[in-house]
Amino acid sequence: MANSGSIVLEVKNISKEFPGVKALENVHLSMKGGEVHALCGENGAGKSTLIKILSGIYQRDEGEILFEGKSVEFASAHDSLQKGIKVVFQELSLIPNLSVAENVFLESFPLTKHKGIDWQVMNSKTSEILKSISLDINPKTPVNRLTVSQQQMVEIARALSHEARVVIMDEPTSALSPKEIEALFAVIRKLKEMGIAVLYVSHKLEEVFEVCDCVTVFRDGKFIANRRIDETNTNEIVKDMVGREITTLFPKTHEGKGEVILKVENLCTEKKLKDVSFELRAGEVIGVFGLLGAGRTELAKAVFGLDPVTKGTVFVEGKRIKPNSTASATEGGMGLLTEDRKEEGLVLQMSVAQNMTLPSLNDFTSFGFIRRGDEEKKAQEFVDKISIKTPSLKQKIMYLSGGNQQKVLLARWLMKTLKVIILDEPTRGIDVGAKAEIHKLIDDLAKNGVAVLVMTSEMPELLGVSDHIIVMNDGRITREFQRDDATQEKILEAAIETSPQFAMK
């Protein structure tokens, strides 16, 4: 491999246009071997488009790509990989039923002299590569038996099998626990030691400052800034990303001390929850934290009636909610923003207005017909009220940014008489500007007396928005903290406890 410090990859004046959209306009970026280079920007900034150009999925309209000083063309993803660029996408591209070794050498199996696959050589080489990144996995293990974190490592091993000079990581920690994130960062540092250039694409600025050497910011498809990490700060990068200064990411103007709105008693489900009990008051924000598999999402779904409950009761304003009934929960004044908005929340082929009004269609229906004019008038009211960016109410929601999709889902519940809102990972995969807006909406909901339950794996968000914090492990509540008593260390310690401790005051 080439020595660290020399420029490995350079893009010059790259432009890309889709029908009606200028995705990239004369952007530039250069990466050195042994350097971790962050690429930041809001949704729609052009990050994904550049990644797809570098991976050979898209072809650029204008500009030049230099790889190790030579002008190159990437006609396909295979071409890009063969030239030394490996992209680890959010949606991993492994084949689940094949072994680790088969996935690592998928494009170029080592062959015997009789042109058969040399399994011994393949498994041996895979073991060497895995050892180089401190991953202790049997190369014969089927990939579908691995955790998401381990599968990411296999993607990185795949890059090393092709002697990749550049590894691009697209939101690599979105589904990882804190411990798995630490392991990933250790591997990234090993890649640096090997002289490999890493392009790290993330919305999480705390990670950028921990693992990256420099950062390039795009906004609206244009290059905005390049900064050394040790010469900048979060506020500067945020201002580069959004074009304005965000005074606070976690506005907190209200602390709930109202009457108990939501009461959960001894809630159990067959596979996860074990005697979960808590109370949530009007105007209060309770944050729920736990490591992967702790039961946060299962709790959200069980309270709302999506997951079958085997024992326990849920009350809203003293009225018992019928178990396993989302209709009863909705009629009682509850709303749920699911973790996976695309699979469980949105109807991607439907319009912004149609997605927004789904739970409220009865309000716009006469004699079996939907009054489209009334529906669109109400939808426009919320587009204006919470600043949803869309060219039209008729725009298919699949084309909106993640932050604006999330706002549409919030508006869906704000249209109803809302007493309790459950938000499962409300800012996952959205940019910092949209995060600040979602956090302000949470604060506004609490100020208006709504009881808010927030499931989040992001520690800054947990500490920033919550009045009270519940920590879960293996389907149980292990500890609870008031806002002023909570620290990251205490919360993580509680997240690995195995014995339940109920301390509700």
Residue pairs with C-beta under 8 A, 6 or more apart in sequence:
1 33
1 163
1 165
1 194
1 195
1 196
2 8
2 33
2 68
2 165
2 195
3 33
3 195
4 32
4 33
4 34
4 35
4 192
4 195
5 32
5 33
5 34
5 35
6 32
6 33
7 30
7 31
7 32
7 66
7 69
8 31
8 32
8 33
8 67
8 68
8 165
8 166
8 197
9 30
9 31
9 54
9 65
9 66
9 67
9 85
9 165
9 166
9 197
9 199
10 28
10 29
10 30
10 31
10 65
10 66
11 27
11 28
11 29
11 30
11 50
11 53
11 54
11 63
11 64
11 65
11 66
12 28
12 63
12 64
12 65
12 66
13 26
13 27
13 28
13 62
13 63
13 64
14 24
14 26
14 27
14 28
14 50
14 53
14 60
14 62
14 63
14 64
14 65
15 22
15 24
15 25
15 26
15 27
15 60
15 61
15 62
15 63
16 23
16 24
16 46
16 49
16 53
16 58
16 60
16 61
17 23
17 61
22 221
23 46
23 49
23 221
24 46
24 49
24 50
24 53
24 60
24 218
24 221
24 222
25 221
25 222
26 62
26 63
26 222
26 223
27 46
27 50
27 63
27 218
27 221
27 222
27 223
28 223
29 37
29 39
29 50
29 216
29 223
29 226
31 37
31 166
31 197
31 199
32 197
33 165
33 195
33 196
33 197
34 192
34 193
34 194
34 195
34 196
34 197
35 192
35 197
35 198
35 213
35 214
36 188
36 192
36 198
36 200
36 211
36 212
36 213
37 197
37 198
37 199
37 200
37 212
37 213
37 214
37 215
37 216
38 200
38 201
38 202
38 208
38 212
38 214
38 215
38 216
38 229
39 47
39 50
39 199
39 200
39 201
39 215
39 216
39 218
40 47
40 201
40 202
40 203
40 205
40 208
40 215
40 216
40 217
40 218
40 237
40 240
40 241
41 47
41 217
41 218
41 219
41 224
41 241
41 431
42 219
42 241
42 242
42 401
42 403
42 431
42 432
42 433
42 434
43 401
43 402
43 403
43 430
43 431
43 434
44 220
44 221
44 401
45 217
45 218
45 219
45 220
45 221
45 241
45 431
46 218
46 220
46 221
46 222
47 201
47 218
48 170
49 58
49 221
50 218
51 87
51 89
51 168
51 170
51 199
51 201
52 58
53 59
53 60
53 65
53 74
54 65
54 74
54 80
54 85
54 87
54 166
54 168
54 199
55 74
55 77
55 80
55 85
55 87
55 168
56 74
56 75
56 76
56 77
56 78
56 79
56 80
56 81
57 77
59 74
59 75
64 71
65 71
65 72
65 73
65 74
66 72
67 83
67 84
67 85
67 165
67 166
68 84
68 165
72 83
73 79
74 80
74 83
74 85
78 107
80 87
81 107
81 162
81 164
82 107
82 162
84 162
84 163
84 164
84 165
84 166
85 164
85 165
85 166
85 168
86 155
86 156
86 158
86 159
86 162
86 164
86 166
86 167
86 168
87 167
87 168
87 170
88 152
88 155
88 156
88 159
88 167
88 168
88 169
88 170
88 172
89 170
90 170
90 171
90 172
90 174
92 148
92 151
92 152
92 155
93 155
94 103
94 143
94 151
94 154
94 155
95 102
95 103
95 106
95 143
96 142
96 143
96 144
97 142
97 143
97 144
98 106
98 142
98 143
99 139
99 140
99 141
99 142
99 143
100 126
100 130
100 137
100 138
100 139
100 140
100 141
100 142
100 143
100 146
100 154
100 157
101 119
101 122
101 123
101 125
101 126
101 139
101 140
102 109
102 122
103 143
103 154
103 158
104 122
104 126
104 129
104 139
104 154
104 157
104 158
104 161
105 122
105 125
105 126
105 158
105 161
106 158
107 162
108 161
108 162
109 117
109 118
109 122
110 117
110 118
110 121
110 122
110 125
111 117
111 118
112 118
122 139
123 139
123 140
125 161
126 139
126 157
126 161
127 139
129 157
129 160
129 161
130 136
130 137
130 139
130 153
130 157
132 160
132 190
132 194
133 153
133 156
133 157
133 160
133 187
133 190
133 191
134 186
134 187
134 190
135 150
135 153
135 157
135 187
137 146
137 150
137 153
137 154
143 151
143 154
146 154
147 180
148 175
148 176
148 180
149 176
149 177
149 180
149 183
149 184
152 172
152 176
152 184
153 183
153 184
153 187
156 167
156 187
156 191
159 167
164 196
165 196
165 197
166 196
166 197
166 198
166 199
167 191
167 196
167 197
167 198
167 199
168 198
168 199
168 201
169 188
169 198
169 199
169 200
169 201
170 201
171 201
171 202
171 203
171 429
172 184
172 200
172 202
173 180
173 181
173 184
173 202
173 204
173 207
174 428
174 429
175 292
176 184
176 292
177 291
177 292
177 457
178 291
178 459
178 492
179 291
180 292
181 207
185 210
185 211
188 198
188 200
188 211
189 211
191 198
192 198
200 207
200 208
200 211
200 212
202 208
203 429
203 430
203 431
203 432
203 435
204 458
205 234
205 237
205 238
205 432
206 460
208 215
208 229
208 237
209 229
209 234
212 229
213 228
213 229
214 226
214 227
214 228
214 229
215 226
215 227
215 229
215 232
215 237
216 223
216 225
216 226
217 223
217 224
217 225
217 226
217 227
217 237
217 240
217 241
218 224
219 240
219 241
219 242
219 243
224 240
224 241
225 240
227 236
227 237
227 240
235 245
235 246
238 245
238 246
238 249
238 432
238 433
239 245
239 246
241 431
241 432
241 433
242 431
242 432
242 433
246 432
246 433
246 436
248 436
249 432
249 435
249 436
249 439
249 460
249 464
250 439
250 460
250 461
250 464
250 465
251 436
251 439
251 440
251 443
252 443
252 464
252 465
253 443
253 447
254 283
254 443
254 446
254 447
255 283
255 284
255 467
255 483
256 281
256 282
256 283
256 284
256 285
256 446
256 451
256 467
257 281
257 283
257 284
258 281
258 282
258 283
258 284
258 449
259 281
259 282
259 317
260 279
260 280
260 281
261 280
261 281
261 282
261 316
261 317
261 419
261 420
261 451
262 279
262 280
262 303
262 314
262 315
262 316
262 334
262 419
262 420
262 451
262 453
263 279
263 280
263 314
263 315
263 318
264 276
264 277
264 278
264 279
264 303
264 312
264 313
264 314
264 315
265 277
265 312
265 313
265 314
265 315
266 275
266 276
266 277
266 311
266 312
266 313
267 273
267 275
267 276
267 277
267 299
267 302
267 303
267 309
267 311
267 312
267 313
267 314
268 274
268 275
268 276
268 309
268 310
268 311
268 312
269 298
269 302
269 307
269 308
269 309
269 310
269 475
270 308
270 310
271 298
272 295
272 298
272 475
273 295
273 298
273 299
273 302
273 309
273 312
273 475
274 474
274 475
274 476
274 500
275 311
275 312
275 476
275 500
276 295
276 299
276 312
276 472
276 475
276 476
276 477
277 312
277 477
277 502
277 504
278 286
278 470
278 477
278 480
278 504
279 504
280 286
280 420
280 451
280 452
280 453
281 451
282 449
282 450
282 451
283 446
283 447
283 448
283 449
283 450
283 451
284 446
284 451
284 452
284 467
284 468
285 442
285 446
285 452
285 453
285 454
285 465
285 466
285 467
285 468
286 452
286 453
286 454
286 466
286 467
286 468
286 469
286 470
287 454
287 455
287 456
287 461
287 462
287 463
287 465
287 466
287 468
287 469
287 470
288 296
288 299
288 300
288 453
288 454
288 455
288 456
288 469
288 470
288 471
288 472
289 296
289 456
289 457
289 459
289 462
289 469
289 470
289 471
289 472
289 491
289 495
290 296
290 471
290 472
290 473
290 495
291 473
291 495
291 496
292 457
293 474
294 472
294 473
294 474
294 475
294 495
295 472
295 473
295 474
295 475
295 476
296 424
296 455
296 457
296 472
297 339
297 424
297 455
298 307
298 475
299 455
299 472
300 336
300 338
300 339
300 422
300 424
300 453
300 455
301 307
301 336
301 338
302 308
302 309
303 314
303 329
303 334
303 422
303 453
304 326
304 329
304 334
304 336
304 422
305 321
305 322
305 323
305 324
305 325
305 326
305 327
305 328
305 329
306 326
306 336
307 324
308 324
309 323
309 324
313 320
313 321
313 323
314 320
314 321
314 323
314 329
315 321
316 329
316 332
316 333
316 334
316 419
316 420
317 332
317 333
317 419
319 332
321 328
321 329
321 332
321 334
322 328
326 336
329 336
330 359
330 416
332 419
333 416
333 417
333 418
333 419
333 420
334 418
334 419
334 420
334 421
334 422
335 359
335 412
335 413
335 416
335 418
335 420
335 421
335 422
336 413
336 421
336 422
336 424
337 345
337 406
337 409
337 410
337 413
337 421
337 422
337 423
337 424
337 426
338 344
338 345
338 424
339 424
339 425
339 428
339 455
341 402
341 405
341 406
341 409
342 348
342 405
345 409
346 355
346 397
346 398
346 405
346 408
346 409
347 354
347 355
347 358
347 397
348 396
348 397
348 398
349 396
349 398
350 396
350 397
351 393
351 394
351 395
351 396
351 397
352 379
352 383
352 388
352 390
352 392
352 393
352 394
352 395
352 396
352 397
352 400
352 408
353 375
353 376
353 379
353 393
353 394
354 375
355 397
355 408
355 409
355 412
356 379
356 382
356 408
356 411
356 412
356 415
357 363
357 364
357 375
357 378
357 379
357 412
357 415
358 412
359 412
359 413
359 415
359 416
360 378
360 412
360 415
360 416
361 370
363 378
363 415
364 370
364 371
364 372
364 374
364 375
364 378
365 371
376 393
378 415
379 393
379 411
380 393
382 388
382 411
382 414
382 415
383 390
383 393
383 411
385 411
385 414
386 407
386 410
386 411
386 414
386 437
386 441
387 407
387 437
388 400
388 404
388 407
388 408
388 411
389 400
389 401
389 404
390 400
390 404
397 405
397 408
400 408
401 430
401 431
401 434
402 429
402 430
402 431
402 434
403 430
403 431
403 433
403 434
403 435
403 437
403 438
404 434
406 426
406 427
406 430
406 434
406 438
407 434
407 437
407 438
407 441
410 421
410 438
410 441
413 421
418 445
418 450
419 450
419 451
420 450
420 451
420 452
420 453
421 445
421 450
421 451
421 452
421 453
422 453
422 455
423 442
423 452
423 453
423 454
423 455
424 455
425 455
425 456
425 457
426 438
426 442
426 454
426 456
427 434
427 435
427 438
427 439
427 456
427 458
427 461
428 457
428 458
430 438
435 461
439 461
439 464
439 465
442 452
442 454
442 465
443 465
445 452
446 452
446 467
454 461
454 462
454 465
454 466
456 462
456 465
459 488
459 491
462 469
462 486
462 491
463 469
463 483
463 486
463 488
463 491
466 483
466 486
467 482
467 483
468 480
468 481
468 482
468 483
469 480
469 481
469 482
469 483
469 486
469 491
470 477
470 480
471 477
471 478
471 479
471 480
471 481
471 491
471 494
471 495
471 497
472 478
472 495
473 494
473 495
473 496
473 497
473 498
474 498
476 500
477 500
477 501
477 502
478 494
478 495
478 497
478 498
478 499
478 500
478 501
479 490
479 491
479 494
479 497
479 501
479 503
480 502
480 503
480 504
481 490
481 491
481 494
